[in-house]
């Protein structure tokens, strides 16, 4: 996934956990009770069924590892 400064991916939940690996730049992944700043080289396990959102701060490139049968819910 790629984002430019301020890119905000929609808030959502996912049916299973996934792994976000930051390759370049930085981003913030926010949950209702916490926010985590990720920088190039960081890896973050995104838990299943947790509302979250990723925002680029500034540009970033990441690999988002997930199973092909993952389901997203954007009605949060």
C-alpha positions in Angstrom: 0.0 0.0 0.0 1.2 3.6 -0.6 0.0 6.9 0.7 1.1 10.5 0.5 1.2 12.9 3.4 -2.3 13.1 4.9 -3.7 10.1 3.0 -6.3 8.6 5.3 -7.5 5.1 4.5 -11.1 4.6 5.7 -11.8 3.4 9.2 -12.7 -0.3 9.2 -12.5 -3.7 10.8 -11.1 -6.8 9.4 -12.2 -10.4 10.0 -8.7 -11.7 10.7 -5.5 -10.3 11.9 -3.0 -9.0 9.4 0.6 -7.6 9.4 1.7 -4.2 8.2 5.4 -3.8 7.3 6.6 -0.3 6.7 9.2 -0.1 3.9 9.5 3.7 3.5 8.3 6.8 5.2 6.0 6.7 8.2 2.3 6.4 9.1 0.0 6.3 12.1 -2.4 3.5 12.7 -5.2 4.6 15.1 -7.6 2.6 17.2 -10.3 4.0 19.5 -8.0 3.9 22.5 -4.5 4.2 21.1 -2.4 5.4 18.1 0.8 3.9 17.0 3.5 5.8 14.9 5.2 3.4 12.5 8.4 4.2 10.6 10.3 2.4 7.9 11.5 -1.0 9.2 8.6 -1.3 11.7 6.2 -4.2 11.7 2.7 -4.1 13.3 0.2 -6.9 13.8 -3.3 -5.5 13.2 -5.8 -7.4 15.4 -9.0 -8.9 14.0 -12.3 -7.1 14.7 -10.7 -3.9 15.9 -11.8 -0.5 14.4 -8.6 1.1 12.9 -7.4 3.6 10.4 -4.1 4.3 8.7 -2.9 7.8 7.9 0.3 8.7 6.0 2.7 11.1 7.8 4.3 11.9 5.4 4.5 9.7 2.3 4.8 5.9 3.0 5.1 2.6 1.3 4.1 -0.6 3.2 3.3 -4.2 2.6 0.1 -5.4 4.1 0.1 -9.2 4.6 -3.3 -10.8 4.9 -5.1 -14.0 3.8 -7.1 -13.9 0.6 -10.4 -14.6 2.4 -10.1 -11.6 4.7 -13.4 -9.5 5.0 -13.5 -5.8 5.7 -16.3 -3.8 7.2 -16.3 -0.1 6.5 -19.6 0.6 8.3 -17.9 1.6 11.5 
